[in-house]
Amino acid sequence: MKEKIISHADFFTLCAFLMALPFSFSTALAESDETESKKSFYITPAYSVLKENNNFVETYLTTSVTLIAANATSGFVTFSGIQVPAVSAELDYDDFDGGAFVFGWNFANQFSLELHLGQPRILGASFDIPAQTVNLSNFIDPDTLDLIGNTDPGEVEYAGVIGHLADFEVLELAIGGNYTFALHEKYKLYMGVGFLKYIEIDTDIFPQNGINPDVVESDFDSETEFYFQAGFLYHIKDNFDASFDIKQISAETTMTITNIEVTTDGTSGTAAESGNLVTEFDISGVIYHFGLRYIF
């Protein structure tokens, strides 16, 4: 298990600090122009949930294999970085939801900037990757095998991964801008674009064939991606608006589990190092966001 980047308590402390900032700015601005400052900032405590479109990309195992080399002085040759794709693989990750805060600034007429901070939440990953045995001759250049005098390098095998493998605790962070259409004194629509990033905080790995949670390590890397947003505001009273918006996202993500057990058939392929199970997928879908906006 990795050391947490931020705890839940720290998250809410940070949100409280960010919520206090608009009050400070509004107070400062009021000294010079009280009328203009009253509705320059807004805060939206909210609930958000991601409904995903599961877009699986690729799963493969990387390893290094040492072969008997009949024509080599040392008698052995090691091939590094052999990449064995999974014949069939499926990945399913859970919908994940939680509290969120939006901190906004209306910096010009109908234009605003926003910071979206989602509560740390769990992204559960379940796999269906069957056990696989492959002939190394499919992954090593035939001319190289001829050169070392080993035309039958044997097979490499790794255990299947079926079931719930990992829980990734991630922080959802987005920064963007909106343009608001004033349709009615009570109804407004807005559209926006921005950047979204999922940041790994902590990871739990669960036992599987060939996967010992005490030995393996993990890495979760999500690219910073664009999002598109459309939303609706309903004015309740005074400085309060109800808000609902959706964000369309697609974040390219790579998950790597290291130190996977790999074996050879014990003949021409004399040894195989522990491998890395690499899965590339998209966190894609729609984020639904419900909140109550308070305008300063």
N, C-alpha and C positions, 0 to 999 in steps of 0.2 A: 504494500500500500504506500502510495506517495504521500508526502507531507502536504497538507492542505495549503493552498495559496491564500484562501480567505474562508473564515468560518461563517456560519449563519449569523452569529451575534455580530461579527465585524461587518457583515453585509448590511444589517439593519442600522448599525451605527453610522456607516457611510451614507445610507439613504437619509437618515435624520440630519446629518451634516449638510447634504445637498439640498434638503428641503428648507433648511434655515437660510441658505444663500439668497434666494429670491427676496426674503423679508429684508435682509441686509441691503441688497441692491435697491429695493423699492424705497426703503427709508432714506437712503443716500440721494436717490433721484428726486424724492419728494421735496427735498430742501431747495432744489433749483426749479422744478416744474412739477408740482403736485398733480395736476390734471393729467399730464402725459404718462406719469409713472404708474398710475393705479392698475393698469391692465397690460403691463409690459411683460409679465412673467406668469407662468402657470405650472401647476403640479398636478399629476394624475396618478393617484394610487389605483392599481388595477389588478385584474386577474388575466393571465394569458395562457393559452394552450396551443401547442403545435399539433396539427393533424397532418401526418406525413404522407407523401407519395413515395413509396419505397422504390428507389431507383438504384438497384444493385449494379456495381460496376465490375469489380474484379477481385478475386482472391487467389493468392499464390504463396508457395513456400519457397524461401531461399535457403540454401545450405551449401556446404563445401564437402567434397568427397575425395578421398585418397584412393587411387587405383594402383594395382600392380602394373608395373611398366617393364615388360620383358626386354625392351631395347634400351632402357635407361640405366646408367651406371649405378644410381642409387637404388634402383629397384622399385621406387614409388614416385608417383606424381600426384600432386594435389590440385584439384580444380575448384576454384572459389567462385561464389556468386551464381551457382546453378539455380535456375528459377523454374520451379515445377508448378504449373497452373493447376488449380482444382478442376477436375472434370465437370463437376456440377456443384454449385454452392448457392446457398440462400442465406440472406441476412434479414432479420426482422428486428427493428428497434421500436421500443414502446413510445406511445404518445407521452409527452412530458409537459407538465404544466406547473404553475405556481404563481406567487405574487410578483408584481412588477411595479416599477415607478417610472413615470415619464416626467422629465424636467424640461420645460419649454421656454423659449424667449421669442416674443413677437417683436422682431427687430424692425419691421417696416409694415406698411399697410398690406394686410392679407398674407404676409410672408412670416414664417417662423422657423426656428431651429430647435431640434429636439435631441435629448439624450435619453435613451431607453435602457434601463438596467433591470434585468430579470433576476429574480431570486435564484440562488444556486439550486439546481434540480438534477434528477437522476435520468440519464439516458441509458436504458437497459438494452444490451445487444445479445440476441440469440442467433445461433448459427446452425446450419444443417450442411456440414461438409463431410462427405463420406470418406472413410479410410481409403488410402490410395497406394498402389504399388506401380511404379513406372520403370521402364527400362532406361538406363542412363544413356544408352546410345542415341536416344531421341533428343538429348539435350547437350551432347558434346559433339563437336565437329568431327565427322568421320575421318577426315585427313589427319587430325590430331591423334585419333585412336590408332590409325595405321602407323603413324610415326613412332608411337611408344610400344607398338606391337601388342595392343590389347583391343581386339575388335569385338570382344564381348565383355563389356565392363560390369554387367550384372544389373541389379535392380536396387532402387531406393524406396523405402516405405515410411509413411508416417500415419499416425492414428487419426481417426476421424474426430471431428468436433461437432457434437450434436447436443443442442440444448442451450441453456442460458450460460454464457461465457463471462460476461463482464458488465459491471455497472460503472458508467462514467458520470461523475458529478461535474456539471459544467455550469459556467456563468454565461448568460446571454447578454450581449452588449451591442447596442445599435446607436448610430449617430446619423441624423438626416435632416432634411428640410421639407417643409410643406407649403402648399399654396391653398388658401381657403376661399371658397365660393360662398358668398352671403346670399342664400336663396330667399330667406325670410328672417324676420326678427328673432324667431325661435329656432330655425333650422339652418344648419350650415353643412356643406360638404367640403372635404379637403383631400388633396392628393399629394403624394410626396415620394421621394427617393432617398436612399442613403446607403450606408455600409453596415453590415452585420458580422459579428464574430462570436464563435463559441469558444470559450477558454476552459481548458481542463483544470479542475481543482483537485480532484481525488479520483482514484480508481480502485475497484474491488474486482479481483479475478477469482473465478470459481473453478473447482476441480473438474477436469475433463480427461479423457484418454490422452496420455502424452503431455498433459499440462498440469504441472504441480504449482499451485499458487505461491508456494514458498520459494520457488526457484525462478519462475518466469518474471519478466518485467513487461511493462506496457508503455505505449506512446500513443497519444491521441492528438492529431494535428488537423485543425479545421481552418480552411482558407478564409480570408476576409472577402466577403462577396457583396454584391449589390442587392438591395431589396426594393420592391415597389409597394406602395401603400395607398389605400383609399379608406376614408373614414367619414363618420357622420357625427355631428354635434347637435344636441338638443338643449336649449337654454332652459334651466329649471327656474332659477330665481337669483337675483343679485349677482354674485360672482361665481355661481355654480352651473356647470354644464355636465350633462351625461355624454359619454363618448363611447363609440364603438368603431374599431377599425380592423382591417385585415392587412397582413404583410405577406406577399408572395416571396419565398426565399428558396435558394438552392446553394448550399455551402458544400463544396468539395472537401471531403474528409478522408484522412488516411489513419487507420488503426493498425498498429503493429504489436504483436505478441512475440516476445523473444524467448529463446531457450526451449523451443519445442523439441521433443525427442524425435530423432530421425535414425533409422537403421538401414543397413544394406543387407544383401543376401549372404554376405560372408565369403564370397568367392573372389571374383575379379575386383569387385568394389570392396576394399578392405575395411574402410571406416567412413563414417559420415559425422560431421559436426552437428551440434544442436542447431536447429533452424529457426527462422523467423517467419511467422504467419502474418502476411500483410493483406489487409482488406481495404480496398479503395471504394468508397461509396459517397452518395450525396445525402446530406441532411436537407431534404427538400419537402416542400409542402406549404401550408398556409398557417400563419400565426393569427389566432383570433384574440382580440384584446378588448376587454370590457373595463370601463373605469369611470371615475367621477372627477372631473376637472375643476380645480379651484384657481381662479384668475386673480392676479394681484393688480 
